Amino acid sequence: MDRLTPTRHPGCSPSGWQRWRELVFLHWPYPPEVVRRVVPRGLELDLHDGVAYVGIVAFAMEGVRPRPLPEALSFTFLETNVRTYVHLRGRAPGVYFFSLDAASWLAVTAARIGWGLPYFHSRMRSERSGVDFGYEFERLSAPRPRFRARWQIGDALGPAAPDTLEHFLVERYLLHVERRGRLYTGQVHHPPYPLRAAQLLELDEQLIAAAGIPAPNGPPPLVHYADGVDVEIFDLALS
């Protein structure tokens, strides 16, 4: 499967811009049949060595704005998403989101209306002290799942190399969403993530179970961290 073409700029003008900062990626392996039942039938699971992965990505969104809006009127807020990896019959490897939580009611409303994404409004907080990070939130709608994590970052690792598990998990530039029974694909563009080593110190999460997937009960998740990337956003198109 071609995993490099989606990383390249599509050659058209973006519809908006964002800056993603202080990202932590947590990933758990799952049997494909467990994840398959909560993914739309038109999408196929993207597996690595026969294994499906479910991820939680927590980060800060800065400078969020559509094309007509000046930088001075952009939004900044925390966001956390729960996701897995899919493709369209052997092409367009991308992300399928089970949920996205944001600390901005306006951003949640705009994303639900404009993109049809499963956004939820949440009360969120993050803190940093040197190389130590803390992040927590509670969704403001039932069943009000919570997330709390602490991690510590280490040495710079640089961009993930193609054909590695790290590249498979973090270098994703396409998203797929089902709206009114039809599949749409969106694209983002940014430089490769400048990855750093990271160690998870504490985790209490209820988001995966809230997505209809059994909560992880095995080894700790794989952890990756990136200081951030500047992102161009492109419109959805029918898949």
C-alpha positions in Angstrom: 0.0 0.0 0.0 1.3 3.5 -0.9 1.8 5.3 2.5 4.0 8.1 1.2 1.8 9.9 -1.3 -0.6 11.1 1.4 2.3 12.7 3.2 2.9 15.0 0.2 1.2 18.4 -0.4 -1.9 18.0 -2.5 -1.0 21.0 -4.6 -4.1 23.1 -3.9 -4.9 26.0 -1.5 -5.8 25.0 2.1 -9.1 25.8 3.6 -7.6 26.5 7.0 -4.6 26.4 9.3 -3.8 24.9 12.7 -0.8 24.5 15.0 -0.6 21.2 16.9 1.6 21.3 20.0 2.9 19.0 22.7 1.3 15.8 21.3 1.4 12.5 23.1 0.4 9.4 21.2 -0.8 6.3 23.1 -1.5 3.1 21.1 -2.8 -0.3 22.1 -2.8 -3.4 19.8 -6.2 -5.1 19.3 -7.4 -8.2 17.5 -8.9 -7.0 14.1 -12.3 -8.5 14.8 -12.7 -6.4 17.9 -12.2 -3.2 16.1 -14.0 -4.2 12.9 -17.4 -4.2 14.5 -17.2 -0.4 15.4 -15.9 0.8 12.0 -18.2 1.6 9.0 -18.5 -1.3 6.6 -17.2 0.8 3.7 -13.8 1.1 5.4 -11.2 -1.7 5.7 -9.0 -1.9 8.7 -5.4 -0.9 8.1 -3.3 -3.5 10.0 0.4 -3.7 10.9 1.6 -7.3 10.9 -2.0 -8.4 11.2 -2.7 -6.3 14.2 -5.2 -3.4 14.6 -4.2 -0.4 16.7 -6.4 1.9 18.7 -4.9 5.2 19.7 -5.5 8.2 22.0 -3.8 11.4 21.0 -3.8 14.4 23.4 -2.5 17.8 22.4 -3.0 21.5 22.2 -4.5 23.2 19.2 -3.3 26.7 18.5 -4.0 29.2 15.7 -7.1 27.3 14.5 -8.8 29.3 11.8 -10.5 28.9 8.4 -9.1 30.7 5.4 -11.2 33.9 5.7 -10.3 34.4 9.4 -7.2 36.4 10.3 -4.6 35.0 12.8 -5.7 37.5 15.4 -9.2 35.9 15.6 -7.9 32.3 15.6 -8.8 29.8 18.4 -6.6 27.9 20.9 -7.8 24.9 22.9 -6.9 21.4 24.1 -8.1 18.4 22.1 -8.0 14.6 22.5 -9.0 12.0 19.9 -9.6 8.3 19.9 -8.9 6.6 16.6 -8.0 3.6 14.6 -6.5 3.1 11.1 -8.3 2.3 7.9 -8.1 2.4 4.1 -10.3 2.4 1.1 -9.9 -0.9 -0.7 -6.1 -0.8 -0.6 -5.7 3.0 -1.1 -5.8 6.1 1.0 -4.5 4.8 4.4 -5.9 7.1 7.0 -7.6 7.7 10.3 -11.1 6.8 11.5 -12.1 8.8 14.6 -14.3 7.2 17.3 -14.4 10.5 19.2 -12.8 13.9 19.5 -13.0 15.9 22.7 -12.2 19.7 22.7 -12.3 22.4 25.3 -14.0 24.8 22.8 -17.8 24.7 22.4 -17.5 26.7 19.2 -14.9 24.4 17.7 -17.0 21.3 18.6 -20.1 22.8 16.9 -18.2 23.9 13.8 -16.5 20.5 13.3 -19.8 18.6 13.8 -21.6 20.7 11.3 -18.8 21.3 8.8 -17.1 17.9 8.9 -19.6 15.5 10.5 -16.9 14.4 13.0 -17.9 13.0 16.4 -16.7 16.0 18.5 -17.7 16.4 22.2 -17.3 19.4 24.5 -15.1 18.7 27.5 -13.6 20.4 30.5 -9.8 20.1 30.0 -6.6 21.0 31.7 -2.9 20.5 30.9 0.3 21.4 32.7 4.0 21.2 32.1 7.1 21.4 34.4 10.3 21.0 32.4 10.1 17.5 30.8 7.1 16.4 32.9 3.5 16.8 31.5 0.1 16.3 33.0 -3.2 16.3 31.1 -6.8 15.6 32.1 -10.4 16.1 31.1 -14.0 15.1 31.6 -16.6 15.1 28.8 -19.5 17.3 29.6 -22.2 15.0 28.1 -23.3 11.5 29.3 -21.7 9.1 30.1 -19.0 11.7 30.9 -15.9 9.6 30.4 -12.7 10.9 31.9 -9.0 10.9 30.8 -6.0 11.6 33.0 -2.3 11.0 32.0 1.2 12.0 33.1 4.3 11.5 31.0 7.9 12.5 30.8 9.8 13.2 27.6 13.4 12.3 26.8 15.8 12.6 23.9 15.0 13.7 20.4 14.5 10.8 18.0 13.6 12.7 14.8 11.0 11.8 12.2 9.8 8.2 12.0 11.3 6.2 9.1 9.0 4.8 6.5 8.0 1.1 6.9 8.4 1.3 10.7 5.6 0.8 13.3 6.2 4.4 14.4 5.6 5.7 10.9 2.5 3.6 10.6 1.0 5.0 13.8 1.9 8.7 13.7 2.4 9.8 10.1 -1.3 9.9 9.1 -2.5 12.7 6.7 -5.9 11.4 5.7 -9.2 11.1 7.7 -12.3 9.2 6.7 -15.7 10.0 7.9 -19.2 8.6 7.2 -21.9 11.2 6.7 -25.5 10.2 5.9 -24.4 6.8 4.6 -21.6 8.2 2.3 -17.8 8.1 2.9 -15.8 11.3 2.7 -12.0 11.9 2.9 -10.2 14.9 4.3 -6.5 15.7 4.1 -4.0 17.6 6.2 -0.4 18.5 5.4 2.5 19.2 7.8 6.2 18.3 8.2 7.0 14.9 9.6 6.6 14.8 13.4 9.8 15.5 15.3 9.4 12.6 17.7 11.0 12.3 21.1 11.3 9.4 23.5 8.6 9.4 26.2 7.7 7.5 29.3 4.1 7.1 30.6 4.0 7.8 34.4 0.2 7.6 35.0 -2.9 6.8 33.0 -6.6 6.6 33.8 -8.7 6.5 30.7 -12.4 5.7 30.0 -12.5 6.8 26.4 -11.9 3.5 24.6 -14.7 1.8 26.4 -16.9 4.8 25.6 -16.2 4.1 22.0 -17.6 0.6 22.2 -14.3 -1.2 22.4 -13.2 -3.3 25.4 -10.9 -1.3 27.7 -7.2 -2.3 27.4 -6.2 -4.9 29.9 -2.8 -6.0 28.7 0.6 -4.3 28.7 1.0 -0.5 28.8 0.5 1.4 25.6 3.2 2.4 23.1 4.1 6.0 23.8 5.3 8.6 21.3 5.7 12.4 21.8 6.2 15.4 19.4 6.8 19.0 20.2 4.5 20.1 17.4 3.9 20.8 13.7 2.2 23.6 11.7 -0.7 22.2 9.7 -2.6 23.0 6.6 -6.2 21.8 6.4 -8.0 20.8 3.2 -11.7 20.3 2.5 -13.6 17.0 2.6 -14.2 15.2 -0.7 -16.4 12.3 -1.5 -14.3 9.1 -1.3 
